Amino acid sequence: MSLLNPLAIELNDILKKNNENLFNMLSSFGQRIYFPKGILSQSAEAKAQAKKINATIGIATEQGVPMHLQSINKYISDIHPKDSYDYAPAAGKPELRAEWRKKLLKDNPSLQGKSLSNPIVTNGLTHALSIVCDLFVDHGDILVLPDKVWDNYPLMFSVRYGAELSMFPMYNNNGFNTKGYKEALLNVRKKSKKILTILNFPNNPTGYTVTKAEAKEIADAINEVADTGCDVIAICDDAYFGLFYEDDILEESIAGYLAGIHPRVLTIKADAATKEEYVWGFRVGFISFCLGDRNGEEQIFSAIERKVMGCIRSTISNCSNLSQTLVLEALKSESLEEERAKKAQILKARALKVKEVLSDPKYNDVWDYYPFNSGYFMCLRLKTVNSEKLRTHLLSKYGVGVIALDERDIRVAFSSVEEDDIEELFNTIYAGIKDLCT
């Protein structure tokens, strides 16, 4: 410990004093990282107190306003230069963080009254997951996740950080395989005193969201494993939150079912304006923490926030001020909910059209499809041809693009297909399969 910076030691001592389980979950890097009392910290103090002259921050100003070029500013002239050209705070714009927290509590009733931190702004949801890896993943740690996952999970957690992946079959009897999930957790428990797990609903690539009953079973499984003395870090990837198309599914984050269930369970919520507000290229994401109990939460959240800020400072320094400003203005708009609802209805209509088309029995001899009820995607399970061969054939002969996931699975992003084109899309895939079978 003597090799650690005194600021890291201070943060670690706060965590050990108030929540030793959480401290033990930290990776070696997570224990070492801190937010320095350097340029950003001193500049923040000067911004608040240096009323006469402020010579701290490395930007150029004119008459107290960030310098800017008219060739750029003409496109964003309605926004004050301080909200576009200036650096944003390392943890994000305070007003945006507060607005997003209000949104989280409104959208997720089960989080109300729980120990929920103030969200920290990240450079998209991928960056939020990278911070999770920084703070909590050491080489050889084990990550439990279903066999239908976004390909960036293995790339980040395994390739970059050295975690071992423990996968279980996602589906069982046309629903989420809660029994298989519990068995996977218990099997890993035999090898490790710390388990990481990702829960991504709506799921990428399958477009599946669990039912309330399934969410309860998942929470019970995690609680049972924690009861054995195992620390569990439950990462809720809510990238496609809000896009729910059936009535019997969980229409809030599963984070609300996990927050506070056990002192040994840390729930991390990763979400973003990326898809919720239809601003993919803005790269505005958030990371929030939910503790197993509320004892010492103010000190704990402050310490964790400074470690997250250290992760941000040591990689990208801070996130786009302009993007944060635009998202903040959208969140304050009275028309936002109506606008979002209209877009969500378009996506729901596309999903329902997919189900209508797939009900045609002519497809039964060439594919099955995995259950889907939300999000952007659905997946076909091919019966007769290799998915990569089909993908390249569809591109070369028909000019149609889909994603080959493995030898038999194809992902279809109906989110980017007009409703009127959906039947043609699946008929073309069907024709491609017939081509390859002759």
C-alpha positions in Angstrom: 0.0 0.0 0.0 3.0 2.3 0.5 3.4 2.5 -3.3 -0.1 4.0 -3.7 -0.6 7.7 -4.1 -1.9 9.3 -0.8 -5.1 10.4 -2.6 -5.7 6.7 -3.6 -5.0 5.6 0.0 -7.5 8.2 1.2 -10.3 7.0 -1.1 -9.5 3.3 -0.3 -9.7 4.0 3.4 -13.1 5.6 3.0 -14.4 2.6 1.1 -12.8 0.1 3.6 -14.3 2.0 6.5 -17.8 2.3 5.1 -18.2 -0.8 2.8 -15.4 -3.3 3.0 -17.2 -5.6 0.5 -17.1 -2.9 -2.1 -13.4 -2.2 -1.5 -12.7 -5.9 -1.9 -14.5 -5.9 -5.3 -12.0 -3.3 -6.7 -9.4 -4.4 -9.2 -5.7 -3.7 -8.5 -6.1 -0.7 -10.8 -9.3 0.3 -9.1 -7.4 0.5 -5.8 -4.6 2.5 -7.4 -6.7 5.1 -9.3 -7.6 8.5 -7.9 -8.5 12.0 -9.2 -5.5 14.2 -8.8 -5.6 17.7 -7.2 -4.0 18.8 -10.4 -5.0 21.0 -13.3 -8.7 20.1 -13.5 -9.2 20.2 -9.7 -7.4 23.5 -9.3 -9.1 25.0 -12.3 -12.5 24.1 -10.9 -11.7 25.9 -7.7 -10.4 28.9 -9.7 -13.6 29.0 -11.8 -15.6 29.4 -8.6 -13.4 31.8 -6.8 -11.0 33.7 -9.2 -13.3 36.6 -9.9 -10.6 39.0 -11.1 -8.2 36.9 -13.3 -8.2 33.2 -13.9 -5.0 31.9 -15.5 -5.5 28.2 -14.8 -7.3 26.4 -17.6 -5.7 25.6 -20.9 -8.2 27.2 -23.3 -8.0 30.5 -25.2 -10.5 33.2 -24.3 -11.6 36.7 -25.5 -13.5 39.0 -23.2 -14.1 36.0 -20.9 -15.6 33.8 -23.6 -13.9 30.8 -25.2 -12.4 31.7 -28.6 -14.2 30.2 -31.5 -14.3 30.3 -35.3 -17.3 31.7 -37.2 -17.0 28.9 -39.8 -17.9 26.5 -36.9 -20.0 28.7 -34.7 -22.5 29.5 -37.4 -23.9 26.0 -37.1 -24.4 26.2 -33.3 -24.8 30.0 -32.8 -27.8 29.5 -30.5 -25.6 27.9 -27.9 -23.5 30.0 -25.6 -19.8 29.4 -26.3 -19.2 28.3 -22.7 -21.6 25.4 -23.3 -20.0 24.2 -26.5 -16.3 25.1 -26.7 -15.3 25.1 -23.1 -14.2 21.8 -21.3 -17.0 20.0 -19.4 -16.2 18.9 -15.8 -14.6 15.4 -15.6 -17.8 13.9 -14.1 -20.0 15.7 -16.6 -22.2 18.9 -16.5 -23.9 19.0 -13.0 -27.3 20.0 -14.4 -27.3 17.1 -16.9 -26.3 14.6 -14.2 -29.2 15.9 -12.0 -31.7 15.7 -14.9 -30.6 12.2 -15.8 -31.0 11.1 -12.2 -34.5 12.4 -12.1 -35.2 10.6 -15.3 -33.9 7.3 -13.9 -36.1 7.5 -10.9 -39.1 8.4 -13.0 -38.5 5.6 -15.5 -37.6 3.0 -12.9 -40.0 3.0 -10.0 -38.1 0.1 -8.3 -35.1 2.3 -7.9 -36.9 4.8 -5.8 -35.9 4.8 -2.2 -32.8 2.7 -3.1 -29.1 3.7 -2.6 -28.5 5.3 -6.1 -25.5 7.5 -6.9 -25.6 10.6 -9.0 -24.9 9.4 -12.6 -21.5 10.3 -14.0 -21.3 11.2 -17.7 -19.3 8.9 -20.0 -18.4 9.0 -23.6 -21.2 6.6 -24.6 -22.3 3.4 -22.9 -19.2 1.5 -24.2 -17.1 3.9 -22.2 -19.2 3.3 -19.1 -18.5 -0.5 -19.4 -14.8 0.3 -19.9 -14.8 2.1 -16.6 -16.4 -0.9 -15.0 -13.5 -3.0 -16.3 -11.0 -0.5 -15.0 -12.4 -0.5 -11.5 -13.5 -4.1 -11.0 -11.8 -6.5 -13.4 -8.4 -8.2 -12.8 -6.9 -10.8 -15.1 -8.6 -14.2 -14.3 -11.8 -12.7 -12.9 -14.9 -14.5 -14.1 -17.8 -12.9 -16.0 -21.1 -14.7 -16.3 -23.3 -13.9 -19.3 -25.6 -15.6 -21.7 -24.5 -17.1 -25.0 -26.3 -14.4 -27.0 -24.3 -11.2 -26.4 -23.0 -8.1 -28.0 -19.6 -8.9 -29.4 -18.0 -5.9 -27.6 -18.3 -7.7 -24.2 -15.7 -10.4 -25.0 -13.5 -7.7 -26.7 -13.5 -5.5 -23.6 -13.8 -7.8 -20.6 -11.8 -10.7 -22.0 -9.4 -9.5 -24.6 -8.5 -6.1 -23.0 -8.8 -7.0 -19.3 -8.2 -10.8 -19.2 -11.5 -11.9 -17.6 -12.7 -15.4 -18.2 -16.1 -15.8 -19.7 -18.6 -18.3 -18.3 -21.6 -18.5 -20.7 -24.9 -20.3 -20.3 -27.7 -20.9 -22.9 -29.8 -17.8 -22.9 -33.1 -19.4 -23.8 -35.1 -22.1 -22.1 -38.7 -22.9 -23.1 -39.1 -19.7 -25.1 -38.0 -17.5 -22.3 -34.9 -16.5 -20.4 -33.0 -19.4 -18.9 -33.1 -18.4 -15.3 -32.3 -21.9 -14.1 -29.2 -22.1 -16.3 -28.2 -18.6 -15.1 -28.4 -19.7 -11.5 -26.4 -22.8 -12.2 -23.7 -20.8 -14.0 -23.4 -18.4 -11.0 -23.2 -21.3 -8.5 -20.6 -23.1 -10.6 -18.4 -20.0 -10.8 -18.9 -19.5 -7.0 -17.0 -22.8 -6.5 -13.9 -21.1 -8.1 -14.1 -17.5 -7.1 -15.1 -15.2 -4.3 -16.0 -12.5 -6.8 -18.4 -12.8 -9.8 -19.2 -10.2 -12.5 -22.3 -10.6 -14.5 -23.9 -8.6 -17.3 -27.6 -8.3 -17.7 -28.5 -6.6 -21.0 -32.2 -6.0 -21.7 -33.4 -5.4 -24.3 -30.8 -7.8 -25.4 -28.4 -7.2 -28.3 -28.5 -9.3 -30.5 -31.8 -11.0 -29.8 -34.2 -8.2 -28.8 -35.4 -10.1 -25.7 -36.4 -8.5 -22.4 -37.2 -10.6 -19.4 -40.6 -10.8 -17.8 -41.2 -9.5 -14.2 -41.2 -13.1 -13.0 -37.9 -13.8 -14.8 -36.4 -10.6 -13.3 -37.4 -11.7 -9.8 -35.8 -15.2 -10.4 -32.6 -13.5 -11.6 -32.5 -11.3 -8.5 -33.1 -14.4 -6.3 -30.3 -16.3 -7.9 -27.8 -13.4 -7.4 -29.0 -13.0 -3.8 -28.5 -16.7 -3.1 -25.0 -16.6 -4.4 -24.2 -13.5 -2.4 -25.5 -15.3 0.7 -22.7 -17.9 0.3 -20.2 -15.1 1.0 -19.5 -14.2 -2.6 -19.2 -10.7 -3.9 -21.4 -10.1 -7.0 -21.0 -7.1 -9.4 -24.2 -7.0 -11.5 -23.7 -4.8 -14.5 -27.0 -3.6 -16.1 -26.5 -2.6 -19.7 -29.6 -0.6 -20.5 -28.6 0.7 -23.9 -32.0 0.0 -25.5 -34.1 1.1 -22.6 -37.6 2.2 -23.3 -38.2 0.2 -26.5 -40.7 -2.4 -25.2 -43.2 -3.9 -27.5 -45.2 -6.4 -25.4 -47.3 -5.9 -22.3 -46.0 -8.8 -20.1 -42.3 -7.8 -20.0 -40.3 -5.8 -17.5 -40.6 -2.1 -18.6 -37.9 -0.8 -16.3 -34.3 -1.6 -15.7 -33.6 -4.8 -13.9 -31.2 -2.7 -11.8 -34.3 -1.8 -9.7 -34.7 -5.5 -8.8 -31.1 -5.9 -7.8 -30.4 -2.6 -6.0 -30.2 -3.2 -2.2 -30.9 -6.9 -2.3 -27.7 -7.9 -0.5 -24.7 -6.1 1.2 -22.4 -8.2 -1.1 -24.1 -7.1 -4.3 -23.0 -4.0 -6.2 -25.4 -3.0 -8.9 -24.0 -0.9 -11.7 -26.3 0.8 -14.2 -24.9 1.7 -17.6 -27.2 3.7 -19.9 -27.1 6.4 -22.4 -28.9 9.1 -24.4 -27.4 7.3 -27.4 -30.6 5.4 -28.3 -33.0 6.7 -25.7 -32.9 10.1 -27.3 -31.9 9.0 -30.8 -28.4 10.7 -30.7 -26.1 7.8 -31.5 -23.1 10.0 -32.6 -23.3 12.4 -29.6 -21.7 9.7 -27.4 -23.4 10.7 -24.1 -23.6 7.9 -21.7 -23.9 7.5 -17.9 -22.7 5.2 -15.1 -24.5 4.9 -11.8 -24.0 2.8 -8.7 -26.5 1.1 -6.4 -25.2 -0.2 -3.0 -26.4 -3.1 -1.0 -27.3 -0.9 1.9 -27.4 2.8 2.6 -24.8 3.0 5.4 -22.2 5.6 4.6 -23.5 6.0 1.1 -22.6 9.7 0.8 -18.9 9.0 1.6 -18.9 5.9 -0.5 -20.4 7.5 -3.6 -18.0 10.5 -3.3 -15.0 8.1 -3.2 -16.2 6.0 -6.1 -17.0 9.1 -8.1 -13.4 10.4 -7.7 -12.1 7.0 -8.8 -14.4 7.1 -11.9 -13.2 10.7 -12.5 -9.6 9.4 -12.3 -10.5 6.8 -15.0 -11.9 9.5 -17.2 -9.1 11.9 -16.6 -6.4 9.3 -17.4 -8.0 8.3 -20.7 -10.2 10.9 -22.4 -9.9 13.8 -19.9 -13.6 14.7 -20.2 -16.6 14.2 -22.4 -18.0 16.5 -25.1 -19.5 19.7 -23.7 -21.5 20.4 -26.8 -23.1 16.9 -26.8 -24.0 17.2 -23.1 -25.5 20.6 -23.6 -27.8 19.4 -26.5 -28.9 16.4 -24.5 -29.6 18.6 -21.4 -31.7 21.0 -23.5 -33.7 18.0 -24.9 -34.3 16.6 -21.4 -35.7 20.0 -20.4 -38.0 20.2 -23.4 -41.7 19.8 -22.8 -42.2 18.0 -26.1 -39.4 15.4 -25.6 -41.7 12.6 -24.3 -44.2 13.0 -27.1 -41.4 13.0 -29.7 -39.8 9.9 -28.2 -43.1 8.1 -28.0 -43.7 8.7 -31.7 -40.3 7.2 -32.7 -40.8 4.3 -30.3 -44.2 3.6 -31.9 -42.5 3.4 -35.4 -40.0 0.8 -34.1 -42.8 -1.2 -32.4 -44.7 -1.3 -35.6 -41.7 -2.7 -37.4 -41.2 -5.3 -34.7 -44.8 -6.4 -35.0 -44.5 -6.5 -38.8 -41.5 -8.8 -38.4 -43.6 -11.2 -36.3 -46.5 -11.0 -38.8 -44.2 -11.9 -41.7 -42.4 -14.7 -39.8 -45.7 -16.3 -39.0 -45.8 -17.6 -42.6 -45.3 -21.4 -42.4 -43.3 -21.4 -45.6 -40.3 -20.3 -43.5 -40.5 -23.3 -41.1 -38.2 -25.5 -43.1 -35.3 -23.0 -43.3 -35.3 -21.2 -39.9 -36.6 -20.7 -36.4 -36.4 -17.4 -34.7 -35.5 -16.6 -31.1 -38.1 -14.9 -28.9 -38.0 -11.1 -29.2 -40.2 -8.4 -27.7 -38.1 -5.2 -27.5 -35.1 -3.2 -28.8 -33.6 -3.0 -32.3 -33.0 -6.6 -33.2 -34.1 -10.1 -33.7 -32.3 -13.3 -34.6 -32.9 -16.2 -37.0 -31.6 -19.7 -36.3 -30.8 -21.2 -39.7 -31.6 -24.9 -40.2 -29.9 -25.6 -43.5 -27.1 -23.2 -44.4 -24.0 -21.5 -42.8 -24.8 -18.0 -41.7 -21.6 -16.5 -43.1 -22.1 -18.1 -46.5 -25.6 -16.8 -46.5 -24.5 -13.3 -45.4 -22.0 -12.9 -48.2 -24.4 -14.4 -50.8 -27.1 -12.0 -49.8 -24.7 -9.1 -50.2 -23.3 -10.2 -53.5 -26.5 -11.3 -55.3 -29.2 -9.2 -53.7 -27.5 -6.2 -52.1 -29.0 -7.1 -48.7 -27.0 -6.9 -45.5 -27.5 -8.9 -42.3 -25.1 -9.9 -39.5 -23.7 -13.4 -39.1 -23.2 -14.2 -35.4 -22.0 -17.7 -35.5 -22.4 -20.8 -37.8 -26.2 -20.7 -37.6 -27.4 -17.4 -36.2 -28.3 -14.3 -38.2 -29.0 -10.9 -36.6 -31.6 -8.7 -38.3 -31.7 -5.0 -37.3 -35.4 -4.2 -38.1 -34.7 -0.8 -36.5 -33.1 0.3 -39.7 -35.6 -1.2 -42.1 -38.8 0.6 -43.2 -42.0 -1.3 -42.3 -42.9 -1.6 -46.0 -39.6 -3.3 -46.7 -39.7 -5.9 -44.0 -41.6 -8.6 -45.9 -39.3 -8.2 -48.9 -36.3 -8.4 -46.6 -37.3 -11.8 -45.2 -38.4 -13.1 -48.6 -35.0 -12.2 -49.9 -33.2 -14.0 -47.0 -35.5 -17.0 -47.8 -34.5 -16.8 -51.5 -30.9 -16.7 -50.6 -31.2 -19.8 -48.5 -32.9 -21.6 -51.3 -30.1 -20.5 -53.7 -27.5 -22.1 -51.4 -29.5 -25.3 -51.0 -29.8 -26.0 -54.8 
